[in-house]
Amino acid sequence: MAKYVLWDVDGTLLLNGPRAGSLYDEAIEQIAGISPSGPRPAEHGKVDGQIIAERLAEHGLSPDLHHAVADRLDDLSVERHTGADRRQLAPGVHEALDAVLAAGWTNCLLTGNSPRRARVKLEGAGLDPALFDWERSFFGDQARARSELTTAASAALHGSPRVIVGDTPSDDAAAAAVGIPFLAVATGVFPARELERTGAVFVMPDLVTGLPDLLAYLRQA
């Protein structure tokens, strides 16, 4: 039986970028001509579709602009994440992916990004997209909540062992909504002590020190 590890991208496989949130505003400005300004509450854990929808609503813009903004966000990601704003791999990612595969599990993605945006981020950071099963991966560029991704994953992978690895309480909430086990890694903005207050099976400081716990869990899952 196939078994699946569903990896989040930002904060989990890749370290968060310092200016990641600005791309949404740039995409909206280039499509609608409105330049958002001012500080924003933290959006870590939200999917791209949710962020775009919320920002369009904030400025009274038509939701019909969503697809155009999402496409422009993809274009900007290609420009940025293949150049000066390339993302960096989180510690231990290559070793963790190899070990998961060797343990008989398939590496997949469950990310708030679009397929194109996720691919260019991974490639820019030096991670081969072929390491993942893209047909059994789930993307949030049109979703309005992360739970939509986990609902799709639960239906598509029904009957197969699967776990989610992520770095935010939102990953936990979305996993819990459909009963998929959540394994937390503290390489994003949320410290281990905060992730320990979620329903995570366990919390890894990173994928280097946490790899033995991850593999032990997969062996018995």
Backbone bond lengths (Angstrom), bond angles and torsions (degrees), N, CA, C in turn:
res aa  C-N    CA-C-N  psi(-1)  N-CA   C-N-CA  omega(-1)  CA-C   N-CA-C  phi
1 M - - - 1.464 - - 1.521 110.47 -
2 A 1.335 115.95 134.28 1.460 120.27 177.38 1.526 110.26 -68.33
3 K 1.319 115.05 144.70 1.464 122.30 179.43 1.524 107.92 -131.18
4 Y 1.326 117.12 142.51 1.456 120.88 -168.30 1.534 112.71 -128.72
5 V 1.331 115.57 130.51 1.456 122.33 167.09 1.524 107.13 -103.26
6 L 1.322 116.63 119.51 1.461 123.35 -178.18 1.527 108.54 -99.85
7 W 1.314 115.78 108.06 1.455 122.33 -174.61 1.523 111.38 -94.26
8 D 1.324 116.24 131.74 1.458 121.43 164.19 1.536 107.73 -72.01
9 V 1.326 117.03 159.89 1.470 120.83 -178.46 1.528 111.10 -100.00
10 D 1.332 117.23 -69.89 1.469 120.59 -173.30 1.527 111.14 -71.13
11 G 1.315 116.18 124.90 1.455 121.86 -179.83 1.512 113.82 86.50
12 T 1.332 116.56 -9.45 1.463 121.08 -178.18 1.524 110.41 -116.66
13 L 1.337 116.64 -67.59 1.463 120.07 174.30 1.525 111.43 -81.11
14 L 1.327 115.41 -35.88 1.468 121.45 -179.07 1.523 109.65 -120.10
15 L 1.328 115.92 145.40 1.458 119.64 174.01 1.522 109.47 -70.14
16 N 1.319 116.33 145.44 1.462 120.02 179.61 1.523 110.81 -63.30
17 G 1.334 115.78 144.08 1.455 120.71 177.01 1.514 111.10 -85.49
18 P 1.336 118.19 150.19 1.457 120.68 -176.67 1.521 114.38 -70.67
19 R 1.336 117.50 -20.89 1.473 119.96 -175.99 1.523 111.73 -125.31
20 A 1.333 116.66 25.78 1.461 120.04 -173.20 1.524 112.53 -58.49
21 G 1.326 118.14 -41.30 1.452 120.95 -176.00 1.511 114.38 -66.70
22 S 1.324 117.55 -22.71 1.461 120.13 -177.27 1.522 112.50 -68.87
23 L 1.334 118.19 -23.18 1.460 119.96 -178.72 1.528 112.06 -64.27
24 Y 1.336 117.17 -33.70 1.464 119.45 178.81 1.532 110.05 -64.22
25 D 1.330 115.69 -44.53 1.463 119.58 179.54 1.526 111.10 -64.14
26 E 1.337 116.59 -40.29 1.463 119.55 178.88 1.519 111.10 -63.91
27 A 1.324 116.64 -41.28 1.463 119.57 179.44 1.524 110.76 -63.12
28 I 1.332 117.20 -43.21 1.463 120.50 178.65 1.524 110.96 -65.01
29 E 1.309 116.61 -42.27 1.467 119.75 179.76 1.529 111.05 -60.88
30 Q 1.325 116.84 -42.94 1.460 119.92 -177.11 1.526 112.42 -71.57
31 I 1.320 117.36 -26.31 1.463 120.30 178.66 1.527 111.85 -89.69
32 A 1.329 117.07 -42.27 1.470 120.64 -171.82 1.520 113.82 -108.84
33 G 1.330 118.00 -11.87 1.455 120.23 179.08 1.504 114.75 79.16
34 I 1.343 117.32 12.35 1.460 121.99 178.85 1.517 108.83 -108.61
35 S 1.323 115.84 129.06 1.462 120.63 -179.12 1.520 109.60 -101.84
36 P 1.339 118.25 102.01 1.467 119.94 178.18 1.520 110.34 -64.02
37 S 1.315 115.72 150.79 1.461 119.77 -179.68 1.515 109.78 -147.08
38 G 1.318 114.71 165.18 1.455 119.83 177.01 1.511 112.33 93.87
39 P 1.345 115.55 161.13 1.467 119.76 -179.39 1.524 111.39 -69.39
40 R 1.331 115.34 154.34 1.451 121.12 179.84 1.516 110.01 -124.36
41 P 1.311 117.05 151.92 1.465 118.53 172.04 1.520 109.47 -67.37
42 A 1.307 116.54 158.83 1.467 120.82 -178.76 1.522 110.03 -59.93
43 E 1.323 115.42 138.23 1.461 121.16 -179.29 1.523 112.05 -118.09
44 H 1.325 116.98 11.81 1.453 120.21 -179.41 1.530 110.24 -61.69
45 G 1.308 115.71 131.10 1.455 120.90 -178.34 1.512 113.60 99.17
46 K 1.341 117.74 -17.22 1.459 120.11 175.93 1.526 109.81 -79.02
47 V 1.331 115.89 152.30 1.458 120.45 177.17 1.522 109.58 -88.78
48 D 1.329 116.60 158.02 1.457 120.63 -176.36 1.526 112.06 -56.61
49 G 1.339 116.74 -42.78 1.458 119.37 -178.92 1.512 112.54 -60.83
50 Q 1.305 116.87 -37.48 1.470 121.70 178.05 1.522 110.59 -66.80
51 I 1.328 116.44 -45.69 1.465 120.13 -178.71 1.523 110.76 -63.05
52 I 1.336 116.86 -45.18 1.464 120.14 179.14 1.529 110.28 -61.10
53 A 1.324 117.15 -46.75 1.473 120.42 -178.55 1.524 111.55 -61.62
54 E 1.331 116.47 -42.07 1.462 119.86 -179.43 1.521 111.43 -66.60
55 R 1.320 117.18 -38.59 1.468 119.12 -178.81 1.522 111.56 -73.46
56 L 1.320 118.02 -35.74 1.462 119.76 175.03 1.525 110.17 -62.82
57 A 1.339 116.27 -43.63 1.466 119.88 179.55 1.523 111.34 -65.06
58 E 1.321 116.25 -37.81 1.469 121.10 -179.66 1.516 111.58 -57.70
59 H 1.338 116.57 -34.49 1.461 120.61 -176.71 1.524 112.13 -103.53
60 G 1.326 116.73 12.08 1.455 119.86 176.64 1.514 113.23 67.97
61 L 1.317 117.05 26.72 1.462 121.49 -178.16 1.528 110.14 -92.73
62 S 1.305 115.70 152.69 1.451 121.29 -176.85 1.528 111.48 -66.19
63 P 1.322 117.76 135.87 1.469 120.05 174.14 1.526 112.33 -63.54
64 D 1.335 116.84 -14.97 1.461 119.86 177.16 1.534 111.94 -65.08
65 L 1.333 116.70 -15.42 1.472 120.57 178.64 1.528 112.09 -80.76
66 H 1.332 117.24 -5.83 1.467 120.32 -171.75 1.524 112.19 -55.52
67 H 1.318 118.17 -50.83 1.464 120.20 -175.70 1.527 111.36 -63.23
68 A 1.332 116.37 -40.07 1.464 119.47 179.75 1.521 110.99 -65.23
69 V 1.327 117.42 -41.05 1.465 121.16 178.46 1.524 109.87 -66.11
70 A 1.336 117.52 -42.54 1.460 120.43 179.25 1.525 111.03 -62.44
71 D 1.334 116.83 -40.69 1.468 119.72 177.87 1.516 111.03 -64.38
72 R 1.334 116.29 -40.72 1.470 119.46 179.45 1.519 110.57 -68.29
73 L 1.331 117.41 -35.52 1.466 120.91 175.65 1.527 110.15 -60.98
74 D 1.317 117.46 -40.76 1.463 120.95 175.83 1.527 110.76 -59.91
75 D 1.341 116.16 -46.86 1.470 119.95 -179.10 1.523 110.92 -60.65
76 L 1.329 117.19 -44.25 1.461 120.90 179.28 1.524 111.06 -63.73
77 S 1.331 116.69 -36.26 1.462 120.14 179.10 1.522 110.94 -64.92
78 V 1.329 116.74 -39.41 1.461 120.04 176.59 1.523 110.31 -61.65
79 E 1.339 116.13 -43.73 1.467 120.07 179.71 1.530 111.40 -62.97
80 R 1.321 117.12 -45.14 1.464 121.12 -171.83 1.532 112.43 -80.74
81 H 1.330 116.59 -45.63 1.454 119.20 -169.32 1.525 113.86 -84.24
82 T 1.334 115.67 1.16 1.465 119.49 169.16 1.526 110.60 -106.19
83 G 1.316 116.56 3.03 1.458 120.87 -178.64 1.512 112.37 -125.08
84 A 1.322 115.46 -130.12 1.467 120.68 -173.24 1.524 113.07 -65.65
85 D 1.322 117.01 -25.43 1.466 120.34 -177.50 1.530 112.75 -98.45
86 R 1.316 116.29 27.82 1.469 119.03 175.97 1.524 109.42 -55.77
87 R 1.319 115.85 140.39 1.452 119.90 177.40 1.524 110.63 -79.80
88 Q 1.320 115.12 160.64 1.459 121.56 176.57 1.522 109.55 -108.97
89 L 1.329 115.52 143.39 1.455 119.56 176.68 1.519 110.28 -67.54
90 A 1.320 116.30 142.55 1.457 120.12 169.96 1.531 108.56 -69.08
91 P 1.329 117.91 156.48 1.466 120.28 -178.17 1.527 112.12 -59.74
92 G 1.331 115.55 134.70 1.456 121.32 171.77 1.511 116.59 79.77
93 V 1.326 118.24 11.90 1.463 120.16 -174.64 1.525 112.01 -65.65
94 H 1.329 117.41 -49.93 1.468 119.66 -179.04 1.526 111.28 -56.49
95 E 1.303 115.45 -46.61 1.472 120.07 -177.96 1.528 111.22 -64.73
96 A 1.330 116.60 -39.26 1.462 120.11 -179.70 1.526 111.30 -66.39
97 L 1.322 117.17 -44.76 1.463 119.90 179.52 1.528 111.15 -62.84
98 D 1.313 116.78 -42.71 1.466 120.26 178.26 1.528 111.23 -63.06
99 A 1.330 116.27 -41.81 1.467 120.39 -178.23 1.523 111.25 -68.25
100 V 1.320 117.97 -38.26 1.458 122.02 177.75 1.530 109.87 -62.23
101 L 1.324 116.04 -44.41 1.462 120.65 178.65 1.525 111.10 -63.45
102 A 1.331 116.15 -43.85 1.461 120.60 179.90 1.532 111.53 -64.18
103 A 1.326 116.73 -26.92 1.462 121.06 179.01 1.527 112.70 -81.47
104 G 1.334 116.96 1.07 1.459 121.04 176.44 1.508 115.38 92.97
105 W 1.328 117.45 12.92 1.455 121.62 179.45 1.527 109.52 -105.86
106 T 1.321 116.24 154.67 1.456 122.95 178.47 1.523 109.70 -99.89
107 N 1.325 116.65 132.03 1.460 121.84 177.17 1.526 109.72 -84.74
108 C 1.336 116.23 125.49 1.463 122.98 178.01 1.530 108.04 -131.55
109 L 1.314 115.96 175.36 1.461 121.68 178.46 1.521 110.21 -116.34
110 L 1.312 116.01 143.38 1.460 123.08 167.35 1.522 105.18 -136.02
111 T 1.323 115.49 96.38 1.460 121.30 -168.10 1.514 111.72 -134.53
112 G 1.318 116.16 150.84 1.450 121.47 175.86 1.504 114.01 -72.20
113 N 1.315 118.20 -8.27 1.460 122.84 -178.58 1.526 111.88 -84.68
114 S 1.324 116.40 167.40 1.462 121.75 170.21 1.531 108.66 -77.17
115 P 1.325 118.55 164.07 1.463 119.27 175.74 1.531 112.73 -57.25
116 R 1.330 117.06 -42.37 1.470 119.83 -178.68 1.519 111.04 -65.90
117 R 1.310 116.27 -43.33 1.469 120.96 -178.46 1.521 110.80 -66.89
118 A 1.330 117.55 -41.49 1.459 120.44 177.20 1.519 110.77 -63.44
119 R 1.323 116.68 -43.53 1.464 120.59 -177.41 1.528 111.55 -61.72
120 V 1.332 116.96 -45.30 1.459 119.37 -176.46 1.525 111.23 -69.51
121 K 1.337 117.18 -32.99 1.462 119.80 175.85 1.530 110.63 -64.60
122 L 1.330 116.12 -45.89 1.464 120.16 -179.50 1.523 110.77 -63.71
123 E 1.325 116.54 -47.41 1.462 120.27 -179.40 1.528 110.95 -62.36
124 G 1.330 117.26 -41.59 1.454 120.86 179.62 1.511 112.69 -62.25
125 A 1.336 116.45 -31.32 1.460 121.25 179.45 1.532 112.41 -86.05
126 G 1.334 116.28 -2.55 1.464 119.60 178.11 1.516 114.09 89.30
127 L 1.336 117.01 21.31 1.459 121.08 -179.99 1.524 108.36 -108.87
128 D 1.323 116.52 124.97 1.453 122.55 -175.82 1.532 109.96 -71.00
129 P 1.339 118.71 119.24 1.460 120.34 178.92 1.529 113.19 -60.43
130 A 1.327 117.42 -21.77 1.464 120.67 -179.94 1.526 112.10 -67.89
131 L 1.320 117.97 -9.16 1.463 120.85 176.33 1.525 112.03 -71.35
132 F 1.337 116.88 -10.78 1.461 121.48 -175.40 1.525 110.97 -117.25
133 D 1.329 116.01 149.73 1.453 122.89 172.82 1.525 107.54 -86.19
134 W 1.319 117.26 102.44 1.457 121.51 -174.82 1.524 112.12 -76.18
135 E 1.333 117.68 -22.83 1.453 119.67 178.44 1.529 111.40 -73.44
136 R 1.308 116.14 -21.27 1.475 120.81 178.35 1.525 110.34 -116.13
137 S 1.327 115.12 35.66 1.457 122.30 174.72 1.525 108.69 -114.04
138 F 1.338 116.12 162.31 1.462 120.81 -169.73 1.524 109.24 -136.47
139 F 1.334 115.74 134.45 1.456 121.57 -167.34 1.527 111.25 -129.52
140 G 1.358 115.73 148.49 1.451 120.64 -169.78 1.504 117.01 -114.19
141 D 1.335 118.29 22.85 1.460 119.10 -176.86 1.527 113.12 -70.04
142 Q 1.327 117.44 -22.79 1.466 120.29 177.93 1.526 112.16 -112.73
143 A 1.314 117.61 -5.96 1.463 121.29 -178.42 1.529 110.73 -75.90
144 R 1.322 115.74 159.39 1.459 120.61 177.04 1.524 111.88 -109.39
145 A 1.332 116.46 -4.26 1.464 121.50 177.65 1.519 108.15 -158.37
146 R 1.322 116.57 149.49 1.463 120.77 -179.53 1.526 111.27 -64.47
147 S 1.321 117.16 -27.59 1.457 119.98 179.52 1.526 112.18 -63.28
148 E 1.342 118.17 -22.90 1.460 120.07 174.91 1.533 110.42 -64.06
149 L 1.329 116.76 -34.96 1.462 120.57 179.04 1.521 110.76 -70.21
150 T 1.326 116.35 -43.91 1.456 118.47 -178.55 1.531 111.15 -70.72
151 T 1.323 117.71 -30.88 1.459 120.23 174.79 1.525 110.15 -64.12
152 A 1.334 116.45 -43.60 1.464 120.45 177.75 1.524 110.97 -64.45
153 A 1.326 116.55 -40.91 1.465 120.40 179.90 1.521 110.86 -65.28
154 S 1.316 116.95 -41.75 1.457 121.01 -179.60 1.522 111.23 -62.01
155 A 1.332 116.35 -40.87 1.460 120.54 179.84 1.525 111.42 -70.64
156 A 1.333 116.63 -44.36 1.467 120.13 -175.96 1.522 112.52 -70.38
157 L 1.325 117.11 -32.82 1.466 121.72 -175.52 1.524 111.63 -106.38
158 H 1.301 116.47 20.68 1.464 121.54 -176.25 1.527 110.97 -54.25
159 G 1.321 115.96 131.13 1.452 121.30 178.73 1.514 114.42 89.61
160 S 1.328 117.01 -10.83 1.466 121.35 179.27 1.524 109.77 -102.54
161 P 1.318 118.45 139.68 1.465 119.53 172.70 1.524 110.44 -58.58
162 R 1.325 117.31 135.68 1.460 120.80 177.65 1.517 108.78 -152.85
163 V 1.314 115.46 147.67 1.452 122.69 176.46 1.519 108.19 -137.59
164 I 1.322 115.75 156.42 1.459 122.22 177.21 1.522 108.52 -112.79
165 V 1.327 115.95 133.60 1.462 121.51 173.28 1.524 107.69 -113.96
166 G 1.333 117.01 121.82 1.456 120.98 -178.02 1.514 111.73 -152.61
167 D 1.323 115.59 -179.01 1.466 120.13 -170.74 1.521 114.27 -125.42
168 T 1.347 118.21 7.67 1.459 118.99 -176.91 1.526 111.59 -131.55
169 P 1.319 117.55 157.06 1.472 120.21 172.33 1.528 112.73 -59.50
170 S 1.336 117.66 -27.08 1.458 120.26 177.23 1.521 111.61 -65.88
171 D 1.339 117.03 -35.15 1.464 120.32 174.67 1.519 109.78 -60.84
172 D 1.322 115.99 -42.98 1.465 120.72 179.17 1.515 111.16 -62.81
173 A 1.333 117.37 -47.97 1.461 120.60 -177.53 1.526 111.26 -61.17
174 A 1.334 116.39 -40.96 1.458 119.80 -179.82 1.521 111.26 -68.89
175 A 1.330 116.97 -37.86 1.463 120.55 177.37 1.524 110.42 -66.39
176 A 1.327 116.41 -44.21 1.463 120.87 -178.99 1.525 112.15 -63.43
177 A 1.335 117.10 -30.19 1.461 120.98 -178.23 1.521 112.28 -61.72
178 V 1.355 117.21 -24.86 1.463 120.36 -178.90 1.520 112.02 -123.52
179 G 1.333 117.11 8.53 1.451 120.50 175.15 1.518 115.70 75.17
180 I 1.329 117.40 26.65 1.468 120.74 174.78 1.521 108.07 -92.53
181 P 1.329 119.26 130.77 1.465 120.24 178.52 1.532 111.49 -60.75
182 F 1.323 115.32 141.10 1.461 122.18 -179.29 1.522 109.63 -115.51
183 L 1.322 115.76 127.80 1.456 123.06 175.46 1.522 107.27 -113.45
184 A 1.320 117.73 122.00 1.458 121.89 -173.47 1.522 111.27 -97.06
185 V 1.334 114.87 146.48 1.463 120.99 173.81 1.525 107.57 -131.58
186 A 1.332 116.73 132.85 1.469 121.73 -171.23 1.524 112.21 -95.00
187 T 1.342 116.33 48.99 1.465 119.73 177.36 1.527 111.88 -103.90
188 G 1.337 116.76 4.92 1.454 120.77 174.98 1.513 110.39 -99.35
189 V 1.331 116.48 -145.63 1.461 120.15 -176.56 1.523 112.59 -86.79
190 F 1.327 117.61 -14.59 1.456 120.41 -177.28 1.522 110.71 -93.86
191 P 1.339 117.76 123.03 1.470 120.17 -179.31 1.521 110.98 -71.05
192 A 1.328 115.20 162.88 1.463 121.07 -177.80 1.528 111.31 -56.13
193 R 1.341 117.88 -40.04 1.470 119.66 -176.44 1.520 111.48 -63.09
194 E 1.332 118.05 -30.99 1.458 120.37 177.82 1.528 111.02 -77.44
195 L 1.325 116.51 -39.23 1.461 119.85 178.08 1.523 111.66 -67.22
196 E 1.312 117.00 -27.05 1.470 120.47 177.78 1.521 111.80 -67.96
197 R 1.328 117.06 -16.14 1.468 120.29 177.72 1.534 111.90 -87.86
198 T 1.329 116.60 -1.58 1.458 120.27 175.72 1.530 108.98 -88.05
199 G 1.308 116.05 -172.12 1.456 120.32 177.16 1.511 113.35 -91.56
200 A 1.333 117.34 20.67 1.469 120.83 -178.84 1.524 110.83 -58.86
201 V 1.330 115.76 141.09 1.460 120.41 175.32 1.525 109.23 -59.26
202 F 1.330 116.14 -44.20 1.456 122.39 172.24 1.516 108.13 -159.48
203 V 1.323 116.40 166.96 1.461 122.95 -178.67 1.524 108.71 -118.57
204 M 1.332 115.57 128.36 1.459 121.93 176.32 1.528 109.31 -100.49
205 P 1.333 118.47 131.13 1.465 118.71 175.03 1.526 111.26 -59.38
206 D 1.312 116.51 -38.23 1.456 123.62 174.35 1.522 106.96 -162.64
207 L 1.324 117.11 179.52 1.461 120.32 -176.45 1.525 112.74 -82.34
208 V 1.324 117.66 -3.92 1.463 120.61 174.04 1.523 109.44 -82.48
209 T 1.322 116.08 -61.53 1.465 119.66 -178.96 1.526 112.04 -72.13
210 G 1.327 117.35 -23.94 1.456 120.25 -177.33 1.516 114.76 -90.01
211 L 1.337 117.87 -8.59 1.456 119.96 -175.44 1.533 113.34 -59.46
212 P 1.333 121.01 -42.52 1.467 118.76 177.75 1.531 112.88 -58.58
213 D 1.343 117.78 -40.66 1.461 120.26 177.65 1.525 111.29 -65.44
214 L 1.329 116.55 -40.24 1.462 120.59 178.79 1.526 110.71 -61.17
215 L 1.327 116.60 -47.91 1.460 120.04 -178.34 1.521 111.83 -67.41
216 A 1.322 117.05 -37.48 1.467 120.01 177.67 1.524 109.81 -62.15
217 Y 1.327 117.39 -40.67 1.462 120.35 179.87 1.527 110.10 -66.50
218 L 1.337 117.26 -43.89 1.459 119.95 -178.72 1.530 112.05 -64.15
219 R 1.302 117.14 -32.50 1.465 119.93 -179.82 1.526 112.12 -66.04
220 Q 1.332 116.16 -29.37 1.468 117.92 -177.14 1.535 112.32 -102.76
221 A 1.316 116.58 -5.40 1.481 119.76 -176.80 1.527 111.40 -76.20
